[in-house]
Amino acid sequence: MNPGERQAVVLGGGLAGMLAAQVLARHFGTVTVVDRDDLGAPGPQPRTGLPQARHLHQLWSSGARVLDTLLPGLTQQLLRAGAKRVGIPTGNALFSAYGWQHRFPEAQFMLSASRDLLDWTVRQRVRADPRVVVRDRTQADGLLGSAEAVTGVVVRSVADGETTELPADLVVDATGRASATRRWLAELGLRPIEEDLVDTGITYATRLFRVPEWVDGSFPGVSVQPDHRDGRPGQSGYLLPIEGDRWIVALSGTRGGEPSADDASFTEFAGNLRHPIIAELIGDAEPLTPVQRSRSTANRRLYPERAADWPTGLLLLGDSMASFNPSYGHGMVTAARSAAVLDRELSSGDAGPATMRRVMRGLADVVDEAWTFATTQDICYPNCRIRSGDDRLLPQQANARRELTDAIGTAAARQPEIASALFDVVTLAAPVSSLMQPRVLGALRAGPTHPPLKAPPFTAEELAMLRRSTRRTVRESTPAAG
Ligand SMILES: Cc1cc2nc3c(=O)[nH]c(=O)nc-3n(C[C@H](O)[C@H](O)[C@H](O)COP(=O)(O)OP(=O)(O)OC[C@H]3O[C@@H](n4cnc5c(N)ncnc54)[C@H](O)[C@@H]3O)c2cc1C
């Protein structure tokens, strides 16, 4: 078939769906994006189908670079709209499991913005392509075709309940964590596909604050992380600047250590983290929202590439294929890299079954990096629920990997070369195997080049800002960076 006559349907107009549509428009005549929400808002707006958008969404540099390849200039566009570029580790005061991290020269960066801004900006760019048709306020209800081949989807109008069939040569399910694909495949007579689950029970509690008036210019992000070796529930706090002179503050706790939904105890929870700095910073900041919670945080992975009887004409992309504990910030990078895999494979072949098998293997490879990163760490936390056949989660293998990352993490706090290698891995810019390079191992043997830090590593200018704070506690607890 002439590529111009081929039709693709993408289910879900979140980040993965919109990026998939952008890529497919290069290889198909028309691409229809189906989403049950109203996607017509004239600017960034919260929407029902994206409840996680109320929470902190950092986009690591590896994801930002892929987005710039798919949508040239996107990063600059986001920055112009107010997104912040936070250098890693330079622009973030990080208290990791291994102590305060020196703010060495930038190895990577993150883009910090509201998820609504990020999604809206991507959506506007993708919608500008005339081959992309958006059918919003339309719910996907099932797949058309047979166990051998998916040939389209059944959709229903949210406005009047009218049902329509949309034929397609390719259907991409990007409906996120709540994807109904397993059920839909069962309706076509297929056996259930393998699914793994690693669930720490982590709960997120997020609140927006107005950046206090004593902060002029830029102030770093702040992260307080748990120590996964202490046998206690993992509790964290993150404070990041976003557009509109706001701080987004996310607190989280794994099973047994969850933050409550109560506004009054938000600052108290932050004060009881391994370091109280976030509580001190928000102590006199004006809250702009109530506390919002999310429990949609389990690591969950489907293995379509392993299914003996996967139908042609169907792909999973984004959270519908695999979703991760958000603490690692790997969901959006994985969605972006998955779209890039789709583009790469479609550019080198037709959209036939052999190409699709290559796409599925490529998507599985992308997912695997984030999956292993999150799950080998998460199984340390008390009462983590594991339903997985992944041998890498068996104690011997997981412990060996963690011993390496613990040694690297400890050294990274005080050695720039090792920090750079570690943050490449943390941001998914490099695989874990890159930590075994002679350069890194040599630096590890050579030992620390910098003294341990006893206090948050604020610069003289940042300390001067803190001294202007009305909060005595902040002034007293933040001596100069070492
Ligand atoms: C609390 C929290 C914090 C997070 N923080 C980060 C972070 O810091 N960094 C990061 O990279 N990732 C983070 N993530 C993960 C990130 O949100 C996801 O990886 C990302 O949203 C995946 O995008 P997606 O397009 O696959 O799914 P979604 O963004 O969930 O989009 C799914 C879309 O499908 C639509 N839809 C669903 N069902 C149907 C249907 N039947 N018919 C029609 N439309 C449908 C929805 O309306 C929605 O638009 C976080 C997640 C959570 C829960």
The ligand as an ORCA input file, in Angstrom:
! r2SCAN-3c Opt
* xyz 0 1
  C       2.636     11.337     40.756
  C       3.394     11.167     39.467
  C       4.546     11.923     39.245
  C       5.276     11.744     38.065
  N       6.441     12.449     37.894
  C       7.168     12.258     36.760
  C       8.378     12.976     36.550
  O       8.828     13.757     37.384
  N       9.053     12.764     35.389
  C       8.609     11.868     34.440
  O       9.266     11.702     33.407
  N       7.476     11.177     34.619
  C       6.756     11.337     35.749
  N       5.590     10.635     35.920
  C       5.183      9.674     34.877
  C       4.453     10.358     33.733
  O       3.301     11.018     34.212
  C       4.047      9.300     32.692
  O       5.137      8.483     32.381
  C       3.553      9.949     31.422
  O       2.394     10.690     31.678
  C       3.219      8.884     30.375
  O       2.539      9.466     29.329
  P       1.419      8.660     28.522
  O       1.105      9.527     27.362
  O       1.854      7.265     28.309
  O       0.161      8.562     29.481
  P      -0.767      9.778     30.078
  O       0.103     10.967     30.127
  O      -1.330      9.219     31.290
  O      -1.835      9.996     28.933
  C      -2.878      9.089     28.685
  C      -3.938      9.789     27.852
  O      -4.900      8.824     27.435
  C      -6.215      9.343     27.594
  N      -7.090      8.163     27.752
  C      -7.031      7.215     28.715
  N      -7.922      6.242     28.472
  C      -8.575      6.580     27.338
  C      -9.603      5.961     26.564
  N     -10.128      4.784     26.892
  N     -10.016      6.590     25.453
  C      -9.496      7.795     25.069
  N      -8.515      8.412     25.767
  C      -8.046      7.809     26.878
  C      -6.120     10.272     28.790
  O      -7.130     11.275     28.748
  C      -4.712     10.861     28.598
  O      -4.757     12.025     27.800
  C       4.829     10.800     37.084
  C       3.663     10.050     37.310
  C       2.962     10.226     38.494
  C       1.718      9.387     38.724
*
